[in-house]
């Protein structure tokens, strides 16, 4: 029976390392296309052109693979063993999002999905496709439809059992499995995630303007970050956990069981001066196997320089000045901005000025 197979599947999902498993249909999110179109029409996706591409697939999972009959949604905890908000006070050190402290979750979760998928094929036949945040799949709405949780006011998925510190993965299958019931929204009157956002990236509850989100600005945005947002970034150099960390549902967060997500050496708050000295080769070595590697040395150093400029730490002046003639124009501009913020005159070069900029 399909219900027996589903029960076995959920047990096997836990056995391979997932914390939750639920099932939905490919056509379970009919409201998604209109919501996505509105998001794109408002240009809230910023430079993430890939969101506008293949909108038909992204908004309609049934069109992505027409043979699929069920979507298995999996959750895996990466809950940090520290409070990310505590790191913001150490302004001479960089803050890296908790999910990026260890190995790249894309690789870890995908291997786990494939293990589970192979088991399912051996057990019941059919075909599968697995996805981890790299294909036109709207994982969060699908997970909500499957009952893993609900999309909170910060637009991330929340769970009564896991809080909001977890990764999502999806297995599309040609097998017919009983669908689960969507979870009700349980944010109530709480607006902690909205109020804590340093850049006011939420125009309204359940809405995000990525162009003001620090996670977007430090990871997806290329080129200089708008001047009015730089000071608000503080010492966040890769991602931002503020809206996640403040959520009261995290009292139910489950400790991460995967050791590969544990913070590697120098984490979770590396020294900004050390990071500023990374060239392309040392950056690649330092962040081998990390999701940080994908943004490249130049964008990362740009972020580090904004944090240096926000640090108020005189000892970091030399690190910023050393990059005022960097080969990358965006790094050059960020270095001059940081140097001026720290109250010194940068070395001569295009765009240099003797007056501090806000």
C-alpha positions as CSV (number, residue, x, y, z in Angstrom):
1,X,0.0,0.0,0.0
2,X,1.1,3.6,-0.7
3,X,0.6,4.5,2.9
4,X,2.9,1.8,4.1
5,X,5.5,2.8,1.5
6,X,5.3,6.4,2.8
7,X,5.8,5.3,6.4
8,X,8.9,3.3,5.3
9,X,10.1,6.3,3.3
10,X,9.8,8.6,6.3
11,X,11.7,6.1,8.5
12,X,14.4,5.8,5.9
13,X,14.7,9.5,5.6
14,X,15.4,9.8,9.3
15,X,17.9,6.9,9.0
16,X,19.9,8.7,6.4
17,X,20.0,11.9,8.4
18,X,17.0,14.0,7.6
19,X,15.0,15.5,10.5
20,X,11.6,15.7,8.7
21,X,10.0,14.2,5.6
22,X,6.6,15.0,4.1
23,X,4.9,14.7,0.8
24,X,2.9,17.0,-1.5
25,X,1.7,17.2,-5.1
26,X,3.5,19.0,-7.9
27,X,0.3,21.1,-8.4
28,X,0.0,22.0,-4.7
29,X,1.0,25.6,-5.0
30,X,-1.3,27.2,-7.5
31,X,-0.8,30.6,-6.0
32,X,2.9,30.6,-6.6
33,X,3.0,31.8,-10.2
34,X,1.1,35.0,-9.4
35,X,3.2,35.7,-6.3
36,X,6.4,35.2,-8.2
37,X,5.3,37.4,-11.1
38,X,4.4,40.2,-8.6
39,X,7.8,39.8,-7.0
40,X,9.6,40.0,-10.3
41,X,7.4,42.9,-11.6
42,X,8.4,45.0,-8.6
43,X,12.1,44.3,-9.4
44,X,12.5,43.0,-5.8
45,X,14.7,40.2,-7.1
46,X,17.5,42.8,-7.9
47,X,20.3,41.3,-10.0
48,X,19.1,37.7,-9.6
49,X,18.1,37.4,-13.2
50,X,17.8,33.6,-12.8
51,X,14.6,34.1,-10.8
52,X,12.9,35.7,-13.8
53,X,14.2,33.1,-16.2
54,X,12.1,29.9,-16.6
55,X,9.3,31.4,-14.5
56,X,6.9,28.9,-15.9
57,X,8.9,26.1,-14.3
58,X,9.7,27.9,-11.1
59,X,6.0,28.8,-10.5
60,X,4.6,25.5,-11.5
61,X,6.5,22.4,-10.3
62,X,4.2,20.2,-12.4
63,X,5.6,21.8,-15.6
64,X,9.2,21.2,-14.5
65,X,8.8,17.4,-14.9
66,X,5.4,16.5,-16.2
67,X,5.8,12.8,-15.3
68,X,6.2,13.6,-11.6
69,X,3.2,12.6,-9.4
70,X,4.6,13.3,-5.9
71,X,7.1,15.7,-4.4
72,X,8.9,14.5,-1.3
73,X,10.2,17.4,0.8
74,X,13.0,16.9,3.3
75,X,14.4,19.1,6.1
76,X,17.8,18.9,7.7
77,X,18.8,21.0,10.7
78,X,21.9,23.1,10.8
79,X,21.1,24.9,14.1
80,X,24.1,26.8,15.4
81,X,25.4,26.2,18.9
82,X,25.8,29.9,19.5
83,X,23.7,33.0,19.1
84,X,24.7,34.8,15.8
85,X,23.5,38.1,17.2
86,X,26.2,38.0,19.8
87,X,28.9,38.2,17.1
88,X,27.7,41.6,15.8
89,X,29.4,43.4,18.7
90,X,32.9,42.2,17.7
91,X,33.2,44.8,15.0
92,X,36.8,44.0,14.0
93,X,35.7,40.5,13.1
94,X,33.6,39.3,10.3
95,X,30.2,37.6,10.7
96,X,29.4,34.7,8.4
97,X,26.0,33.2,8.2
98,X,25.6,30.0,10.3
99,X,24.7,27.9,7.3
100,X,28.1,28.7,5.7
101,X,30.4,27.8,8.6
102,X,31.3,24.4,7.3
103,X,30.8,22.3,4.2
104,X,28.6,23.4,1.4
105,X,25.1,22.2,2.2
106,X,24.3,21.7,-1.5
107,X,26.8,18.8,-1.7
108,X,25.9,17.3,1.7
109,X,22.1,17.4,1.3
110,X,22.2,16.3,-2.4
111,X,24.2,13.2,-1.5
112,X,21.7,12.4,1.2
113,X,18.8,12.9,-1.2
114,X,20.4,10.5,-3.7
115,X,20.8,7.9,-1.0
116,X,17.2,8.1,-0.1
117,X,16.1,8.2,-3.8
118,X,18.1,5.1,-4.6
119,X,16.4,3.3,-1.6
120,X,13.0,4.4,-2.9
121,X,13.7,3.1,-6.4
122,X,15.0,-0.2,-5.1
123,X,12.0,-0.5,-2.8
124,X,9.2,0.6,-5.1
125,X,10.5,1.4,-8.6
126,X,9.6,4.5,-10.5
127,X,11.9,7.4,-11.4
128,X,13.2,10.4,-9.4
129,X,14.9,13.8,-9.7
130,X,16.5,15.5,-6.7
131,X,16.9,19.2,-6.1
132,X,18.8,21.3,-3.6
133,X,18.3,25.0,-4.2
134,X,20.0,25.0,-7.6
135,X,17.0,24.4,-10.0
136,X,13.8,26.4,-10.7
137,X,12.0,24.8,-7.7
138,X,10.2,26.9,-5.1
139,X,11.2,24.7,-2.1
140,X,9.7,26.9,0.6
141,X,6.1,26.9,-0.8
142,X,6.3,23.2,-1.6
143,X,7.6,22.5,1.9
144,X,4.7,24.5,3.4
145,X,2.2,22.6,1.2
146,X,3.7,19.4,2.4
147,X,3.2,20.4,6.1
148,X,6.9,20.7,7.0
149,X,6.1,24.2,8.3
150,X,4.9,27.6,7.1
151,X,6.5,30.6,5.5
152,X,7.0,33.2,8.3
153,X,6.8,36.9,8.1
154,X,10.5,36.9,7.1
155,X,9.5,34.6,4.2
156,X,11.7,31.7,5.5
157,X,10.1,28.4,6.5
158,X,9.2,27.9,10.2
159,X,8.5,24.7,11.9
160,X,7.0,23.8,15.3
161,X,9.6,21.1,15.6
162,X,12.8,22.7,14.0
163,X,12.4,26.4,14.4
164,X,13.9,28.0,11.2
165,X,17.4,26.6,11.2
166,X,17.1,23.9,8.5
167,X,17.9,23.2,4.9
168,X,15.4,21.9,2.4
169,X,15.7,19.3,-0.3
170,X,13.2,17.9,-2.8
171,X,12.7,14.5,-4.5
172,X,10.3,14.5,-7.4
173,X,9.0,11.0,-8.1
174,X,6.7,9.3,-10.6
175,X,5.3,7.3,-7.7
176,X,1.9,8.2,-6.2
177,X,2.3,8.8,-2.5
178,X,-0.3,10.1,0.0
179,X,0.0,13.8,0.3
180,X,0.3,15.5,3.7
181,X,-1.8,18.4,5.0
182,X,-0.3,22.0,4.8
183,X,0.6,23.5,8.1
184,X,-1.2,26.6,9.4
185,X,0.6,29.9,9.7
186,X,1.6,30.4,13.4
187,X,3.4,33.8,13.5
188,X,0.5,35.5,15.2
189,X,1.2,39.1,16.2
190,X,4.9,38.6,16.5
191,X,7.0,40.9,14.3
192,X,10.5,40.3,15.8
193,X,12.0,39.3,12.5
194,X,10.6,42.4,10.8
195,X,11.8,44.8,13.4
196,X,15.3,43.5,13.8
197,X,16.2,43.8,10.1
198,X,19.0,46.4,9.9
199,X,18.1,47.5,6.3
200,X,14.3,47.4,6.5
201,X,14.2,44.7,3.8
202,X,10.6,43.7,4.6
203,X,8.1,46.1,2.9
204,X,5.3,44.3,4.8
205,X,4.9,41.0,6.7
206,X,5.5,38.0,4.4
207,X,7.2,40.2,1.8
208,X,10.9,40.6,1.0
209,X,12.7,43.2,-1.1
210,X,15.9,41.4,-1.8
211,X,17.6,44.6,-3.0
212,X,17.8,45.7,0.7
213,X,18.5,42.3,2.2
214,X,22.1,41.8,3.5
215,X,22.1,38.2,2.5
216,X,21.4,39.3,-1.1
217,X,23.8,42.2,-1.0
218,X,26.8,40.1,0.3
219,X,26.1,37.1,-1.9
220,X,24.1,37.8,-5.0
221,X,24.8,41.5,-5.7
222,X,27.8,42.3,-7.8
223,X,29.5,45.7,-8.0
224,X,29.4,48.4,-5.3
225,X,26.7,48.2,-2.7
226,X,24.6,51.4,-2.5
227,X,26.2,53.9,-0.1
228,X,23.1,54.3,2.1
229,X,23.1,50.6,2.9
230,X,26.8,50.0,3.6
231,X,26.9,51.2,7.2
232,X,23.8,49.1,8.0
233,X,25.7,46.0,6.9
234,X,27.9,46.3,10.0
235,X,30.4,43.4,10.1
236,X,28.2,40.9,8.2
237,X,30.4,39.7,5.4
238,X,28.5,36.7,4.1
239,X,24.8,36.5,4.6
240,X,22.8,37.7,7.6
241,X,21.1,35.6,10.3
242,X,19.3,38.4,12.2
243,X,15.7,37.6,11.2
244,X,16.3,33.9,11.8
245,X,18.1,34.2,15.1
246,X,15.5,36.4,16.7
247,X,12.5,34.0,15.9
248,X,10.9,32.7,19.1
249,X,10.1,29.4,17.4
250,X,13.8,28.5,17.7
251,X,13.2,27.3,21.2
252,X,12.2,24.1,19.4
253,X,15.3,24.1,17.1
254,X,17.0,20.7,16.9
255,X,20.7,20.4,17.2
256,X,22.5,19.7,13.9
257,X,23.7,16.1,13.7
258,X,25.8,16.5,10.6
259,X,29.4,17.2,11.7
260,X,30.2,18.6,8.2
261,X,28.1,21.7,9.1
262,X,30.3,22.4,12.1
263,X,32.3,25.6,12.0
264,X,35.7,25.1,10.4
265,X,38.9,26.7,11.8
266,X,38.7,30.4,12.1
267,X,35.0,30.5,12.3
268,X,32.4,31.7,13.2
269,X,33.9,35.2,13.4
270,X,37.2,35.5,11.5
271,X,39.6,38.4,11.8
272,X,38.9,41.1,9.2
273,X,42.6,42.0,8.7
274,X,43.5,38.4,7.9
275,X,40.6,38.1,5.4
276,X,41.5,41.3,3.7
277,X,44.9,39.9,2.9
278,X,43.5,37.0,0.8
279,X,44.4,36.9,-2.8
280,X,42.5,34.7,-5.3
281,X,44.6,31.5,-4.6
282,X,44.5,31.8,-0.8
283,X,40.8,32.6,-0.9
284,X,40.1,29.5,-2.9
285,X,42.2,27.4,-0.5
286,X,40.7,29.0,2.6
287,X,37.1,28.4,1.5
288,X,37.5,25.1,-0.5
289,X,34.3,23.1,-0.1
290,X,32.5,26.1,1.4
291,X,29.5,27.9,-0.1
292,X,31.5,31.1,0.3
293,X,33.8,30.0,-2.5
294,X,31.1,30.5,-5.1
295,X,31.0,34.3,-4.8
296,X,34.7,34.7,-5.6
297,X,37.5,36.5,-4.0
298,X,36.6,40.0,-5.2
299,X,33.0,40.1,-4.0
300,X,34.1,38.6,-0.7
301,X,36.9,41.1,-0.2
302,X,34.4,43.9,-1.1
303,X,32.3,42.7,1.8
304,X,35.3,42.5,4.2
305,X,36.2,46.1,3.3
306,X,32.7,47.4,4.1
307,X,33.0,45.6,7.5
308,X,36.4,47.2,8.0
309,X,34.9,50.6,7.2
310,X,32.2,50.0,9.8
311,X,34.5,48.7,12.4
312,X,35.8,51.9,13.9
313,X,39.0,50.0,14.5
314,X,42.2,52.0,13.7
315,X,44.3,48.8,13.5
316,X,42.4,47.9,10.3
317,X,43.4,51.0,8.4
318,X,46.5,49.5,6.9
319,X,44.5,46.5,5.7
320,X,42.1,48.8,3.8
321,X,44.8,51.0,2.5
322,X,46.7,48.0,1.1
323,X,43.7,47.3,-1.3
324,X,43.2,50.9,-2.6
325,X,45.0,49.9,-5.8
326,X,43.6,46.4,-6.1
327,X,43.1,45.0,-9.6
328,X,39.4,44.9,-9.2
329,X,37.6,48.3,-9.4
330,X,34.9,47.4,-6.9
331,X,37.5,46.3,-4.4
332,X,39.4,49.5,-5.0
333,X,36.3,51.6,-4.4
334,X,35.4,49.7,-1.2
335,X,39.0,50.0,0.1
336,X,38.9,53.8,-0.4
337,X,35.5,54.0,1.2
338,X,36.7,52.0,4.2
339,X,40.0,54.0,4.6
340,X,38.1,57.2,4.6
341,X,35.6,55.9,7.1
342,X,38.5,55.2,9.4
343,X,39.6,58.7,9.1
344,X,42.7,58.5,6.9
345,X,43.6,59.6,3.4
346,X,43.7,56.7,0.9
347,X,46.5,56.2,-1.6
348,X,46.1,58.1,-4.8
349,X,44.0,56.5,-7.5
350,X,40.7,56.8,-9.4
351,X,37.8,57.9,-7.2
352,X,40.0,58.9,-4.3
353,X,38.9,61.8,-2.1
354,X,40.0,63.3,1.1
355,X,36.6,63.7,2.6
356,X,35.0,60.8,4.5
357,X,31.8,59.4,2.9
358,X,28.8,58.1,4.8
